[in-house]
Every structure is written in C-alpha cells, then in structure tokens.
C-alpha cells in the first residue's frame, strides 16, 4: 500500500526539516513548501493526502492558501491542519470557518498532532466511498 | 478657542437663582447660550438630545435631591463637565461631588461674575485634559497589549524549533541515545515546557487586563473536572514525592462553568501547591457544599507546605506577585498564575481566597455557581409577574454519521449552537447551556414561550437556518422535536419563584429522561460496535 503523503508548509526551513524527519519516522511521504504561492503549486503537483499549514507565510498567507484550496474543485477535499504561532483566540475560528480541519498553536504536542493527522487521513479514506445524498 | 464654553445647560428650579446665573454671565461678557430647565428629568431629556459644553447643576430639584442628582447627570452625560451650584448649608455635599467626578462647585449667592466665568472655563479645560489623558492611557494600554501579543508570537517560533529538535533527539529519531543523554534531553524539554507555559501566561494576563479573557459556561460536573485536573498533575506530584488526593462530596449538583477554564485554574493551584510542599507532604483537592451558601460549590486545594505570611495574603492574587522566600527562586515563574486564576474565577461570578497558617500549609478556595435552571428560566418564562401561558421544550439532535465524526465536527457543533441562539427570541426563549462538549453532547434544548402552532413555524425556521449555516446534511442528521411543558395551574399560596422552580423541575425531568435514554442507547451502540 502507498504511504499517505503530507504537504508541510512553513516559512521556517529548520522547522520544516524537523517535521519532515518526525513525519517520515511515522511512515508518511513528505512534500514541502515555504511560502503561500509554492504551497498551492505543490498541492496541485504532489496531490497530498493532507496539508500541514502555517499561517504567517510570505507570498500569500495561510488564509489565502486556505481560500485557494477551498475554491479549487481538485484540492477542496484535502484536509488542512493549521500549525501556527498565532493566538488561537483570534485565529482558530477564522481558520476553521475558512475550511481548516483543526488548529494547533506552536509549539504543539507531537502526539496530539499525530493523532489528529491520523484521524483526518482516516476520514479522507472513508469519504471516497460514495455517500447517499 | 476650543476650551471656551458655548452652550450651557442650567438645571435649576429656583427662578431667582437661575436669573442670577444669567446676570453673572452677562456681567462676565461671556458669549454663551444658556438653556435652563427646572427638573432633573427635563435636564436628562435635554442631555439625551444634545450635549452642552458645560452643565450647571442645582442639587435640590423637585424630582431629585442630593448625591443622586449629580450621579444621574454624570451617568447621562459622561465627558461633559459639571459645576454644582450648592446652597450655603450643603457645601460638604458639594465637596463630595467634586471627589466623585464633578469638576467644581459654586456656593449660591457667594460668587462673582469673574468666579463663575473662571469656574466654567477651568471645568471645561480640566475635562478636556482628562479626556486626552484617558485617550493616551488607552493608547498606551493598547500599545502594550499589542507589543506583548507580538512578543509572545515571536518567542513561539524559535521555541517551536527547539521543541521539535529536542524531541526528535529524545525520541531516538536521529539515532540511538545513551541513558545519560536521554536524561539531559528530558531536562531541556522540561525547561522548554516551562518557557512555553510562561509565554501562555503572559498572553492570558494581557487578555485579562484588556478584558478579552472569555469563558463559555456550560452545565458540568465539577467532580469530573477535579479528577481531570488531578490526573494531569499526578506525574508532577510523584516526581516530587508529594501525595495528591481528591475529596469529593457526592451530593454536589452540576455547576455552570467553562470546563477548560476551571481545569486551568485547578492546574495552576495544584502546581503551586506541589511547588511549595516538601517531599512526603500532601496536596488535597476538594469540592464541597456549604450549608449557609446553597447556590455555590466550594473547590479547594490544600497543601501541607510552609504556608503564607499574613501580610502576603492580600497581595498574592495581584499581577506579578512573587513569593520573596520561594525555595527554588530560579524557577519562580512570572507571577501571573494566581492573577489569571482570580480573573477567570471572577468571570464565573465566583470568589477566590486563601487561608493559611505559616508552617502548617495553605488552602486556596474558589467558588462556582451551581447550575440552576430556575434562575436561567426566571427572566424568560415570566412576564409582568406571571408565568407565561404556553411553554414548549424543543429538542434538537445533531448526529454525526461517522465515528469519529468526519471533517470539522467541532465547528459544525458550534455553528449549530450559534444559529440556534440567533433563531430564538432572547426575551422569551432560552437555549439551555449544552450538557457537554462537541463529541459528547449532541443534543441541544430550548425552552420556548410559544403555543404549539407557532412552535411548528419556529422549528421549521431553525431547521432552515441550521441547514443554511452548516453542511449538516453532508455530515449527519438533524432531528427536531417539540414537546409541550405541562404546568398545572399555580395554587394560591405559590409564589412566582416557586412556580418557576416547579417549571424548572419539570424541564429537568424531561431532559433527564431523554438524556438517560440517549446514554443507554449509546452504550448499546458501543457494545454492538465492539462485538467480536
């Protein structure tokens, strides 16, 4: 079976590298992007199963990325988990309304983050079976 | 000039005194317009329409006397300078008025044109200064808050990096780790977590100061929260060889509180208690009722530590307070924990205090209001001192069609609740606080004052609005049912409060029956799912 692919988007390359190491250890394939524009491009090219998204990004912040993803038929179904240093009180509801599946404030607990990643990947799997409308 | 009074509102019922004011103003050659009214009510009505540059106020009016007079004027026209016209015999009252926000006073029959002109001019100038000061203070406060919020954001970024790499090493993901190294890494992680907690506290305290701290009260079992809080601190207690125990009064009813916030307060207090208790000491967390205060639950954290000096008790909840004799002074924190606790408890309309015997230990106690359906229902189901005639219970069940729910169920849940709150009339319908959090309580209840025919229209509207606001159709099912609340007529002796209590008991009974069936059903579902 193919490994699930996660697109990690963060403008801090050091953090991207650490997340890549950790997620690889948990048997995920990793693609990365460090700004908003290349995040969309990577999402289109790599077909990730899940996106881990920072909010404060150059070339289109996280909310713009969320908006673009939602508006694309091809990408709207990909679950997005926001991982940002920003205050949840001002940003969590906004991110969730914009289509994010979960919001984590940095530094996040790794076990919790991994568990939410697993749940969301499981949901994607089950959504592929046709639903009665 | 800006600070010159142009319009004066004179509130004075004695025509002689009023004329004297006008005369003095003419003498002082001030080009002002004077509008004179004889009653406070007329004065307040004028103020509601237009604000003058200054108010001259007599304190003995036909419809109001004394301190009440200036209080109501200040309340109606905050920011407009007031000069009190006082009689010879009540100068003491005038001085009190000046202490409470009035700008100046003049004793009737004892002021010249010059006096009057100067008093008005200074009053206007001082008021303008106060306004500038207030604006500056607000700007400074806003600046400080923005700065702190920016700082805590910027600190998080490198902290996250440290946290990630240390845990990579500690978890062995970058190669094998020797036992000693593992130990060192654990110490680094502990310090990272402390730093993280400090940044969080900094932001919380900033929020508390600027009034942005929020609580979302629900109907919760305090015993569960105590057990959760204690479970989260058990490891820290064991590491210091401090016993951590729970004492719960079994009779405690549900409380009306924000579960996350209560746990935050508990953890803060338990953490403090452990910190100030030596090895082999004990910390006990209790929740109990006090007979003299039946609408409140008392939650306390008692330690056998070294106690608190009497003079420190008053300051201990203040922002930035630090124990001068803290044992591990290098790790004393920011001094914000108990301040945040106090603010959170205050937002729950509770109290917080400490009792302590130096050398014997301390007890920190806070109170939470007991969840009382009757007091929530009172303003809604009564009208003109009588119970409203038609009451129905609307039950709204939103059920996710997958376990665990697909996508963002939490958000859907909150949207349902928000939409529901928008669909009802707040003066005659009540959306009851949810009986838990998303994922555990999927049923919402509304007590509505409406006849069954209109309830039908109401439920249709609720359904339409929720379907429009959420993607509930794709994620689950929405069931709405209404049941009339059968209230037998009041007896002669029964007070309104007793009637409301009776309705609350009936509603509680109806809800318990439904929720009981649901949890029984959930257990059956669970058993079915786990059949081997």
Interface residues (C-beta under 8 A of the other chain):
Chain A: X12 X14 X15 X18 X19 X21 X22 X25 X79 X85 X86 X87 X89 X93 X96 X97 X100 X101 X102 X105 X106 X107 X108 X110 X119 X122 X123 X126 X127 X131
Chain B: X149 X152 X153 X154 X156 X157 X159 X160 X161 X163 X164 X165 X167 X168 X171 X173 X174 X192 X196 X203 X207 X212 X214 X402 X404 X406 X407 X408 X410 X411 X474
